[in-house]
Amino acid sequence: MRLFFYLAPLLAFTWFAKPAQSSPPPTTSAVPVAATSVAAMPVAAVPVATATTVSEQDLLAASKWLLACGALLTGGAISWGTRHYVRQQRWQRIEFLRQAVSEFEQDPDIRNALKILDFEEYRDYVIPAAQEITSVRGYQPTEQIVFRISDELLCNALANHDQRARSKHQLEAHQARDLLTAESLRQYQIETALRDWFNKLLNGLEHFGYFLESELFTQKELQPWLSYWIKLIADPAYRRPGASKFYDALYSYIHHSGFFGVQKLFERFDYRILPSPYKDTDLVAIRMVAPGYSTQLALTLAKAAYLAYQDKQFVAEIVGRWVAALTGRSEDDIIRHNFRYFNNLIGNAAVKIVDISTRYGILALQGPHSRTILNRLTDAVLQLGYFKVVQTTLAGHAVTISRTGFTGDLGYEVWISAENALSVFDALCGAGRDYNHTPIGIENPGFNSAS
């Protein structure tokens, strides 16, 4: 079939464009016959053949028609060939991308890093043991080291270059003094292996980032293959529970190790990878602020507000670092359930922080039907944008509604005085009865959860 498309126009053009050749006139030859025979033959009617001649105009018109047909067939063949070529190229590009993703995911080191990100830290992981070190107390060289993942291991592995260099120098110093233990050596080998795994993972992601930078592939083409892994790293909704410290260390590692291609790749998918904002001296610097507005104070309080969205273990660690740098005392000695500590730091500034938590109730209405349910009580939320606030009334009580919430969009938080909270709660329950909503509670000191 393909051969016909390719040769038909050429054959048609060659055959029909050939000039017409005139036939030679018939030749006659005289045959001698006897006179008597001719005379004796009866005279009969002899049929005469008539020749129809074709004019040059007719031949020219036929040739043009045939040439047009040939051109049409040629155009059709070219169009079919072009479509076939484009489709073939597209499938080849997809196959190339599929192969690249398959090689990425099947690499043993990258696969281990992806498993850790994919909530499989409970697995037993295996690395080869160092065989060349024999002068370590209690160290029995084996072929493999089997271990399980912890956030402490991951954070140590992803520490910055200076911290890793100090760990190595300390290890070498202990070995020189014959103080190196088998557990310390094992720990260092595991951390080094984890660092190599994540290095390989991030280098692989940078490789896909180069695909986009060079316009070899589009974001739309890459999205089905990489979207899940990018969300596992960058989307808070996909984080491993209780692992804020690990993600904080991973983001800092991406920045400090110069993985700029990874940062650009994540930005293409609308995620920003930011290094840890926390420093041990954050609160120490507040002591030096002058009366009045202080950018340093504002930034530190912003850090504290952002910290409130992390898990409890990470909050406790950061607060402990702040307190230790400030006084050398534990956080329990200074920070209570109010803001006395921050008030003491403000000094002569015209600012006072007061805990008014008990005066207000917060009702969070979260889920895809939250706007519809609230709209049954007020139309103020129809045009409310993300992170915007509006003041209105619900069930006859003044409320402030913000389009926020710990579950992400779509959701709203209703802020209301404590004495009116139950009335508004009952109104929300009534409005959402048709949408199978479920009241839940949040653990908090002095708060009894509803379920």
C-alpha positions in Angstrom: 0.0 0.0 0.0 2.8 2.4 0.9 4.6 1.5 -2.4 1.4 2.5 -4.3 1.2 5.9 -2.6 4.8 6.6 -3.4 5.0 5.3 -7.0 1.5 6.0 -8.3 2.0 9.7 -8.9 5.3 9.1 -10.7 3.9 6.4 -13.0 0.9 8.5 -13.7 2.9 11.5 -14.6 5.4 9.5 -16.7 2.8 7.6 -18.7 0.3 10.4 -19.3 2.8 13.1 -20.0 4.3 11.0 -22.9 3.6 12.8 -26.3 1.1 11.1 -28.6 2.8 9.4 -31.6 0.9 9.3 -35.0 0.5 6.0 -36.6 2.2 5.5 -40.0 -0.1 5.4 -43.0 -1.0 1.9 -44.1 1.1 0.6 -46.9 -0.4 -1.2 -49.9 1.3 -3.8 -52.0 0.2 -4.9 -55.4 -0.5 -8.6 -55.8 -0.6 -9.8 -59.4 -3.7 -11.8 -60.2 -4.9 -13.3 -63.4 -7.2 -11.0 -65.4 -9.6 -13.8 -66.0 -9.9 -14.3 -62.2 -10.7 -10.7 -61.6 -13.2 -10.5 -64.3 -14.9 -13.6 -63.1 -15.2 -12.4 -59.5 -18.5 -10.8 -58.6 -18.6 -7.3 -57.5 -19.4 -7.0 -53.8 -19.6 -4.2 -51.3 -16.2 -4.0 -49.4 -16.5 -2.5 -45.9 -14.2 0.5 -45.4 -12.8 1.2 -41.9 -13.1 4.8 -40.8 -10.4 6.3 -38.4 -11.4 8.7 -35.7 -8.7 11.3 -35.0 -8.2 12.9 -31.5 -7.5 16.6 -31.5 -4.5 18.1 -29.7 -6.8 20.1 -27.5 -8.4 16.9 -26.2 -5.0 15.3 -25.5 -3.9 18.5 -23.7 -7.0 18.5 -21.5 -6.6 14.8 -20.7 -3.0 15.3 -19.8 -3.9 18.2 -17.4 -6.5 16.2 -15.8 -4.2 13.3 -15.3 -1.5 15.6 -14.0 -3.9 17.0 -11.5 -4.8 13.5 -10.3 -1.1 12.8 -10.0 -0.5 15.9 -8.0 -3.5 15.0 -5.7 -2.1 11.6 -5.1 1.3 13.0 -4.5 -0.1 15.5 -1.9 -2.1 12.7 -0.2 1.0 10.5 0.0 3.1 13.4 1.4 0.4 14.2 4.0 0.0 10.6 5.0 3.8 10.3 5.3 4.1 13.4 7.3 1.4 12.3 9.8 3.0 8.9 10.0 6.4 10.4 10.7 5.1 12.8 13.4 3.3 10.0 15.1 6.3 7.8 14.9 8.5 10.5 16.4 6.0 11.1 19.2 6.0 7.5 20.1 9.8 7.4 20.0 10.0 10.3 22.4 7.5 8.7 24.8 9.4 5.5 24.7 12.6 7.4 25.4 11.0 9.1 28.4 9.5 5.8 29.6 12.9 4.2 29.4 14.6 7.1 31.3 12.0 7.0 34.1 12.3 3.2 34.3 16.1 3.4 34.6 15.6 6.2 37.3 13.2 4.1 39.4 15.1 0.8 39.0 18.5 2.1 40.1 19.1 0.3 43.4 20.2 3.4 45.3 17.5 5.7 44.0 14.9 3.0 44.6 15.9 2.9 48.3 15.6 6.7 48.6 12.2 6.6 47.0 11.1 3.8 49.4 12.1 6.0 52.3 10.1 8.9 50.9 7.2 6.5 50.2 6.6 5.7 53.9 8.6 2.5 53.8 11.1 3.4 56.5 10.1 0.3 58.4 11.9 -1.9 55.9 15.3 -3.5 56.5 17.9 -1.9 54.3 21.2 -3.5 53.5 24.6 -2.0 52.6 28.0 -3.6 52.1 30.3 -3.4 55.2 33.7 -1.8 55.0 36.2 -4.7 55.0 39.5 -2.7 55.2 39.0 -1.5 58.8 40.0 -4.1 61.3 41.5 -2.1 64.2 38.2 -1.2 65.8 37.2 -2.5 69.1 34.3 -5.0 68.8 34.2 -4.6 65.0 33.6 -7.9 63.2 33.8 -7.4 59.4 30.8 -8.9 57.7 29.6 -8.7 54.1 26.5 -6.7 54.9 25.1 -4.2 57.4 21.3 -4.4 58.0 19.5 -1.4 59.4 16.3 0.5 59.7 15.6 4.1 59.0 15.1 6.8 61.6 14.7 10.6 61.2 17.9 11.0 63.3 19.8 8.8 60.8 18.4 10.8 57.8 19.2 14.2 59.3 22.7 13.2 60.2 23.2 11.8 56.7 21.9 15.1 55.1 23.8 17.4 57.4 25.8 20.2 55.7 29.3 19.7 54.4 31.0 21.2 57.5 29.1 18.9 59.9 29.9 15.8 57.9 33.6 16.8 57.7 33.7 17.2 61.5 32.1 13.8 61.9 34.7 12.3 59.7 37.6 14.0 61.4 36.2 12.9 64.8 36.0 9.3 63.5 39.6 9.4 62.3 40.8 10.9 65.6 39.1 8.2 67.6 40.5 5.6 65.4 44.0 7.0 65.8 43.6 6.8 69.5 42.1 3.4 69.4 38.9 4.8 70.8 36.7 4.1 67.8 33.8 1.7 68.6 32.1 -0.7 66.2 28.8 1.1 66.7 30.2 4.5 65.7 31.8 3.1 62.6 28.6 1.3 61.6 26.6 4.5 62.2 29.0 6.5 60.0 28.8 3.9 57.2 25.0 3.9 57.2 24.8 7.7 57.2 27.3 7.8 54.2 25.2 5.3 52.3 22.0 7.3 52.9 23.7 10.5 51.7 24.8 8.7 48.5 21.2 7.4 47.9 19.7 10.9 48.2 22.6 12.4 46.1 21.7 9.9 43.3 18.0 10.7 43.6 18.5 14.4 43.4 21.0 14.0 40.5 18.3 12.0 38.7 15.7 14.7 39.3 18.1 17.3 37.9 18.4 15.2 34.8 14.7 15.5 34.2 14.9 19.2 34.9 17.4 19.5 32.1 14.8 17.8 29.8 12.5 20.8 30.5 15.2 23.4 30.3 16.3 22.2 26.9 12.7 21.9 25.8 13.2 18.3 24.9 10.0 17.5 26.8 7.2 19.7 28.2 5.9 19.8 31.7 2.7 18.2 30.5 4.7 15.2 29.2 6.7 14.8 32.3 3.9 15.2 34.8 2.4 11.7 34.6 5.9 10.2 35.3 7.2 12.5 38.1 4.2 14.1 39.7 3.9 11.5 42.5 7.6 11.7 43.5 7.7 15.5 43.4 4.6 15.6 45.7 6.2 13.2 48.1 9.1 15.6 48.6 7.5 19.0 48.3 3.8 18.7 49.1 3.0 19.0 52.9 -0.1 16.8 52.4 2.1 13.9 51.2 4.7 14.2 54.0 5.5 11.2 56.3 3.8 12.0 59.6 6.1 13.3 62.3 9.0 13.8 59.9 9.2 17.6 59.8 12.8 17.5 61.0 13.8 15.2 58.1 12.1 17.4 55.4 13.7 20.5 56.9 17.1 18.8 56.6 16.3 17.6 53.1 15.3 21.1 51.8 18.4 22.6 53.4 20.6 19.9 51.8 19.1 20.6 48.3 20.0 24.3 48.7 23.4 24.0 50.4 24.6 21.2 48.0 23.7 23.3 44.9 20.9 21.2 43.4 19.6 24.3 41.5 18.1 22.1 38.8 16.0 20.3 41.4 14.7 23.7 42.7 13.8 24.8 39.2 12.1 21.5 38.4 9.9 21.8 41.5 9.0 25.4 40.7 7.8 24.2 37.3 5.3 22.1 39.3 4.4 25.0 41.6 6.4 24.0 44.6 9.2 25.9 46.3 12.0 24.2 48.1 13.2 26.5 50.9 16.1 25.9 53.3 15.4 25.8 57.0 14.7 29.3 58.3 15.6 28.5 61.9 18.8 29.4 63.7 19.8 28.8 67.2 20.3 32.6 67.7 16.9 33.7 66.5 15.8 34.8 69.9 19.2 36.0 71.1 19.1 38.7 68.4 15.8 40.1 69.8 17.5 41.3 72.9 19.4 43.8 70.8 16.3 45.4 69.1 15.6 49.1 69.7 12.2 50.4 70.9 9.7 50.6 68.1 9.4 48.5 64.9 12.1 45.8 64.4 12.4 43.8 61.3 14.4 41.2 63.2 11.5 40.8 65.7 8.9 40.6 63.0 10.9 37.9 61.2 11.4 35.9 64.3 7.7 36.0 65.2 6.9 35.0 61.6 9.2 32.0 62.1 7.4 31.1 65.3 4.1 31.3 63.5 5.3 29.0 60.7 6.7 26.6 63.2 3.2 26.1 64.6 2.3 24.1 61.5 5.0 21.5 62.1 4.7 18.4 64.2 5.2 18.4 67.9 8.6 16.8 67.9 10.1 19.3 65.6 8.5 22.2 67.4 10.0 21.0 70.7 13.4 20.6 69.1 13.5 24.2 67.6 12.2 25.7 70.8 14.8 23.8 72.8 17.5 25.1 70.5 16.3 28.7 70.9 16.1 28.4 74.6 19.5 26.7 75.0 21.2 29.4 72.9 19.5 32.1 74.9 19.9 30.9 78.5 21.2 27.4 78.6 18.0 26.4 80.4 15.3 24.0 79.1 12.2 25.3 77.4 10.0 24.0 80.3 11.7 26.5 82.6 10.9 29.5 80.4 8.0 28.9 78.0 4.7 28.1 79.6 1.1 28.2 78.2 1.2 32.0 77.8 3.5 34.6 76.3 5.4 35.9 79.3 8.7 34.8 77.6 8.0 36.9 74.5 6.7 39.8 76.5 10.0 39.9 78.4 11.9 40.1 75.2 9.9 43.0 73.8 11.3 45.3 76.4 10.3 49.0 75.8 8.7 48.3 72.4 5.1 49.5 72.2 3.9 45.9 71.7 2.2 43.6 74.1 1.3 40.0 73.4 -1.8 38.7 75.2 -3.1 35.2 75.1 -6.9 35.5 74.3 -7.3 31.9 73.2 -10.0 31.2 75.7 -12.2 34.1 74.5 -12.7 32.6 71.0 -13.8 29.4 69.4 -12.6 28.2 66.0 -14.8 26.0 63.9 -13.0 24.5 60.9 -15.3 23.4 58.1 -13.2 21.4 55.6 -13.9 19.5 52.5 -15.2 19.8 48.9 -18.7 20.7 50.1 -17.7 23.3 52.7 -18.5 26.3 50.4 -22.0 24.9 49.6 -22.7 24.3 53.3 -21.6 27.8 54.4 -23.6 29.3 51.5 -26.7 28.0 53.1 -26.1 30.3 56.0 -24.3 33.2 54.3 -23.4 34.3 50.8 -20.3 36.1 52.0 -18.0 33.2 51.1 -18.9 32.8 47.4 -16.2 35.2 46.2 -13.8 34.7 49.1 -10.3 34.0 47.8 -7.7 31.7 49.3 -6.2 33.1 52.6 -8.8 35.9 52.5 -11.0 36.9 55.5 -14.5 38.2 55.6 -16.7 39.3 58.5 -20.4 38.3 58.4 -23.1 36.7 60.6 -24.0 33.0 61.1 -27.1 32.0 63.1 -27.4 35.7 64.1 -23.9 35.9 65.6 -21.0 38.0 64.3 -18.2 35.8 63.0 -15.0 36.1 61.0 -14.6 33.5 58.2 -11.2 32.8 56.7 -10.5 30.5 53.7 -7.8 28.6 55.5 -7.4 25.2 57.3 -5.0 22.5 58.1 -6.4 20.2 55.4 -5.7 22.5 52.5 -8.2 24.0 50.0 -11.2 23.7 50.0 -11.9 24.7 53.6 -12.9 27.5 55.9 -12.3 28.5 59.5 -15.1 30.3 61.5 -13.8 32.5 64.3 -16.5 33.3 66.9 -16.7 34.4 70.5 -16.6 31.4 72.9 -20.1 32.0 74.3 -21.7 31.8 70.8 -19.6 28.9 69.4 -22.1 26.1 70.2 -25.0 28.0 68.5 -22.9 28.4 65.3 -21.7 24.8 65.6 -25.3 23.6 65.7 -26.2 25.8 62.7 -23.3 24.3 60.7 -24.3 20.8 61.6 -27.8 21.5 60.4 -26.7 23.0 57.1 -24.4 20.1 56.4 -26.7 17.3 57.3 -27.3 16.4 53.6 -23.6 16.1 52.8 -22.7 13.3 55.3 -20.4 15.6 57.3 -18.7 14.3 60.4 -17.8 16.4 63.5 -14.3 15.7 64.8 -12.2 17.2 67.6 -8.6 18.2 68.1 -6.6 17.2 71.1 -5.8 20.3 73.1 -5.3 21.0 76.8 -8.6 21.8 78.4 -10.6 20.9 75.3 -12.9 17.9 75.0 -13.1 16.6 71.5 -16.5 16.1 69.9 -16.9 13.0 67.7 
